[in-house]
Amino acid sequence: MWPEWQVHKIPENVSSKAAVLMEPLAGSIHSIITRMGMKAGESVAILGPGARGILMMQVCKAIGAGPIIMSGITRDEPYRLAIAKKLGADYIVNVEKEDLRKRVAEITGGLGVDVVLENTGAVEPIDESLDIVRKGGRVMWAGGGIKGGIVAPVDTHKIIVKELDIRGEISQIPYDWHTAIHFAASGRIEMESLVSHVFSLENWEEGFNMAASSHDCLRVAIKPKS
């Protein structure tokens, strides 16, 4: 049995499909509010338009942060970047068609963003994050953490001369869950449309394969029998 303090009641106006994303929403709040201490009016670049990245974007918007820049690659354009734009990203950047460093400089008047949230689990965004953040800014590296992380070369000179604050993130604390439930119940965070595919329990393997390999989905849910 789980202790009572680790169990949370889902509000009646949050569907079971939307509730599938309650844990990554709590994780997004942990990243943005608990770990990074983001405030209204701070600019942010989110690298990686997966379901977690889009939830992060919505949390940033809900607390009044902005402008919000979301980056991705060409395969993300038709679906993931399109949803990010629809749900509130101020700028969308395809890094295979545009130079992210130049684009962020244009948007911020050469200053860089206050906060970078790296959510890709790839090597290049690690280096990009150090270039696009402003002096004295904050960077979070979290992509790929649940899979064991990645090994990436880091130019420590950039961290030193810009006096950057670099943080990692994983999991949540009770505050994050309470805030996530409040945001979901208030309707400020759209979750249901981010669960792009639902499979029956009998077809769980097809669902797992899609989640692991398809870029035309965000999150896959498995629905048990009633």
GUVO-941623 format. One record per residue: x negated, y, z negated of N, C-alpha, C in turn. Coordinates in steps of 0.001 Angstrom, whole numbers, plus 500000, padded with zeros to 6 digits. Layout:
XYZXYZXYZ ...
***
This chain:
499169498809500000500000500000500000499122501259500000 499655502322500681498958503596500696499388504438499502 498449505165498879498858506078497797499750507179498346 500638507668497507501640508641497940501020509885498570 499873510347498035499278511593498536498716511446499948 498595510209500438498097509979501785499217509715502790 500463509814502356501611509573503229502364510883503419 502718511177504669503387512435504978504697512158505708 505725512863505340507036512713505980507087513598507216 507482512996508334507610513747509581508937514496509573 508938515801509869510195516565509899511188515986510898 512459516137510618513501515550511461513499516119512871 513040517369513051513046517963514378511796517646515187 510933516763514664509756516302515406510034514880515876 510057514674517186510378513362517745509289512345517435 509635511079517522508645510025517287507543510072518339 507892510486519551506884510609520604505902511723520279 506410512857519831505531513960519446504681513584518243 505255512819517325504543512445516105503316511586516379 503249510983517562502063510224517956500810511102517875 500977512395518117499838513315518149499665514093516846 500343513693515783500202514416514526498786514313513969 498172513150514113496799512985513604495802513844514383 495780513827515713494862514738516407495194516211516201 496468516543515934496789517925515601496159518296514260 496253517403513277495604517655511988494094517784512175 493528516966513058492098517065513345491733518377514011 492601518864514877492359520150515536492387521289514532 493318521212513599493388522226512547492151522149511657 491684520942511391490459520766510609489285521448511315 489209521273512635488138521894513418488203523407513346 489367523942513650489511525379513906489623526203512636 490422525730511694490663526525510484489729526109509349 489712524816509039488935524356507892487432524451508139 486968523946509279485529523921509552485012525238510113 485712525815511078485196526996511774485705528306511200 486751528255510404487273529465509787487703530525510778 488295530100511886488680531050512925489776531991512452 489730533200512999490685534239512619491356534818513857 492453535505513622493148536199514712492196537200515354 492256537265516685491453538227517414490094537713517841 489687536539517361488388535998517781488528535295519130 487544535514519990487534534868521302486967533462521167 487429532570522039487023531172521917486951530511523280 485953529648523457485858528793524636486004527353524180 486911526625524818487144525219524499486658524396525682 485652523564525446485045522785526519485615521377526497 486466521079527475487097519764527544488600519826527386 489363519561528496490825519703528460491584518406528233 491097517572527322491873516395526950493005516793526022 493733515803525528494841516108524617494344516865523400 493188516469522869492630517154521701492267518599522052 491643518795523209491287520154523616492508521034523793 493577520485524349494802521271524559495494521554523227 495428520616522291495951520892520962495139521997520291 493817521932520420492964522992519874493352524351520449 493569524373521747493949525617522400495233526179521822 496208525308521575497484525763521027497346526252519582 496498525593518804496261526040517435495595527409517446 494610527596518321493961528909518443494990529983518772 495882529657519687496916530616520081497866530891518923 498207529850518169499156529996517066498620530907515966 497296530920515766496732531768514717496336533145515246 496566533391516554496312534707517112494922534910517666 494162533834517869492831533958518461492950534226519959 491934534860520529491934535096521962490967536195522357 490612536252523634491115535368524689490609533939524525 491396533011525086491080531590525018490669531108526409 489475530557526500488924530057527760488859528537527671 489420527853528654489390526394528693488608525946529915 487631525074529729486844524583530865487099523109531102 486899522708532359487028521314532752486324521110534071 486560519960534689485948519660535975487044519439537020 486625519172538254487578519116539371488680518089539153 488334516934538619489364515910538421490403516323537375 490069517337536560491007517825535549491992518847536098 491699519417537269492500520540537778493979520228537977 494316519127538668495734518930538995496629518728537783 496085518175536724496937517794535597496525518462534283 495338518151533805494943518610532473494756520129532402 494028520690533344493833522144533326495138522877533616 495977522271534443497275522884534747498138522957533490 498140521890532690498907521897531446498323522908530461 496991522967530392496347523929529488496763525355529826 496802525658531112497221527001531538498680527239531198 499512526248531452500950526376531190501225526617529704 500434525976528841500685526051527406499954527210526727 499240528028527503498754529251526883497308529637527021 496477528839527696495082529254527890495052530531528719 494239531500528310494157532768529037493340532634530315 492311531798530278491445531598531443491130530115531584 491143529651532825490782528286533158489528528322534029 488526527519533687487280527503534446486944526073534842 486865525830536145486373524558536674484860524695536807 484107524010535967482657524202535928481953523614537139 482679522854537956482091522340539191482281523322540345 483092524358540125483315525373541153482833526760540723 482773526984539413482342528271538880481243528056537842 480369529040537694479343529000536665479976529451535348 480070528548534384480735528860533126480047530017532408 478724530044532453477986531102531772478342532471532354 478368532565533670478692533835534326480147534220534073 481027533242534118482454533540533950482735534041532532 482133533409531531482334533854530158481755535256529973 480616535510530591480011536845530501480939537896531109 481575537556532227482511538488532868483709538765531950 484249537724531355485446537856530527485164538647529254 483968538460528697483645539064527400482775540311527511 482588540810528716481753541999528892480302541754528537 479844540527528739478454540180528498478135539790527067 479111539855526175478851539570524767478813538080524448 479610537291525129479802535901524755480996535771523833 481483534551523659482646534319522801482224534203521337 483167534458520454482897534326519018482685532871518612 483471531979519242483469530569518842483490529688520080 482703528609520060482768527580521099483161526266520442 484164525598521007484601524290520539484288523272521628 483216522513521436482803521513522431483519520213522140 484230519708523155485110518572522941484979517544524062 483810517532524746483661516707525939482929515396525703 481947515406524823481113514231524659480120514066525797 479821515166526520478858515155527612477658516044527248 476557515859527965475302516542527632475325518015528015 475714518339529237475618519717529732476394520716528870 477616520404528416478331521371527581477612521719526279 476753520843525780475976521169524577475090522383524860 474389522357525986473531523479526356474358524712526702 475468524509527430476336525631527786476852526350526547 477188525570525528477773526173524319476818527183523688 475525526909523732474543527813523132474366529085523953 474668528996525248474505530156526132475722531068526142 476906530505525960478121531320526118478616531914524808 478039531480523678478451532043522395477669533338522145 478295534283521476477649535566521203476586535416520122 475748536427519968474789536451518867475559536413517539 475090535569516636475763535420515357477056534626515428 477319533987516575478556533239516766478500531846516172 479593531095516385479750529778515791480051528750516865 479406527603516738479560526519517712479901525231516974 480903524518517483481233523207516950480996522157518005 480216521140517657480011519987518531480798518821517956 481802518344518680482643517252518182482945516209519241 482694516499520511483020515556521572482231514265521455 482932513144521567482269511848521544481900511344520165 482229512111519124481832511718517781482399510386517348 483651510140517712484303508899517286483717507678517995 483025507916519126482387506820519869480912506671519502 480461507437518534479067507332518127478225508518518533 478836509490519209478106510694519599477270510499520847 476499511530521198475613511488522359474249511999521933 473251511742522759471915512281522545471683513339523608 471458514582523171471295515698524104470103516547523688 469303517015524661468212517925524308468777519273523867 468206519858522842468690521133522309467539522136522269 467757523299522878466781524383522838466976525143521530 466187524814520530466364525425519216466079526926519232 465339527393520239465043528834520335466343529632520446 467303529090521195468589529775521356469313529874520021 469248528814519235469911528807517931469235529804516991 467922529846517050467154530695516135467345532171516451 467104532552517724467111533993518045468526534572518049 469534533737518276470918534222518236471545534033516852 470786533431515926471275533169514569472649532504514590 472696531370515282473961530670515463474269529744514297 475548529548514077476058528612513083476590527410513840 475914526263513715476292525042514427476921524072513442 478099523568513792478785522642512907479284521417513661 479476520347512924480119519155513444481481518995512783 482261518044513278483616517853512722484096516453512999 484766515883512020485500514638512231486494514486511078 487617513848511355488628513541510339489386514789509881 490080514675508732490917515762508217490958515691506700 491533516730506094491800516754504664493295517016504490 493860516841503284495305517026503102495823518366503603 495074519456503399495520520766503882495811520731505375 494946520046506138495105520008507590496399519315507985 496742518250507257497997517545507537499206518422507212 499171519096506095500291519958505725500484521072506749 499376521629507222499450522702508219499941522157509549 499472520983509925499905520362511177501407520110511176 501910519592510077503349519322509975504138520620510057 503635521658509420504309522961509474504321523502510902 503187523462511575503115523958512956504047523169513869 504048521847513717504894521012514574506369521299514321 506745521429513064508148521677512733508613523044513201 507709524018513227508068525380513623508179525530515140 507724524506515882507790524569517333506659525346517976 505657525739517208504564526518517763503540525676518511 503596524360518311502680523454519000503499522459519813 503229522385521104503907521434521985503094520134521994 503715519042521588503005517762521534503613516702522444 504940516697522555505601515595523250505119515437524682 504929516559525397504513516467526802503070515993526953 502290516026525864500902515563525928500795514049525803 501876513406525376501933511936525414502477511586526798 501566511400527723501955511328529133502524509977529542 502206508913528807502679507578529171503052506801527913 504133506035528013504587505187526910504737503762527432 504135502797526736504207501394527133504868500581526021 505534499520526411506102498611525415504966497828524773 505257497263523612504238496485522911503762495317523764 504657494737524545504283493606525400503268494010526459 503273495286526847502369495775527894501229496611527313 500845496283526083499824497071525399498512497113526165 498156495995526827496863495947527514496822496930528677 497923497038529400498007498011530505497859499431529963 498493499672528819498383500981528205496968501304527774 496285500344527165494901500543526738494004500816527933 494206500068529016493380500262530213493599501638530819 494851502083530838495126503411531371494474504485530513 494597504354529213494006505345528308492500505415528468 491882504279528786490422504231528878489886504709530219 490723504646531267490164504877532598490849505950533431 492068506331533115492813507239533981492667508690533548 492432509553534536492385510995534271493727511653534594 494707510834534942496054511346535184496940511152533961 496315510931532823497077510830531586496319511587530505 497030511938529449496405512594528303496339511618527124 497488511277526566497537510264525520498578509214525887 498281507974525536499171506848525800499721506353524470 501017506089524429501662505565523223502152504146523469 502117503345522436502663501989522464503914501973521605 505035501559522217506319501564521507506706500160521097 506773499893519795507190498565519343508692498368519558 509126497142519457510548496872519577511287497492518400 512522497890518622513341498471517543513588497423516474 
***
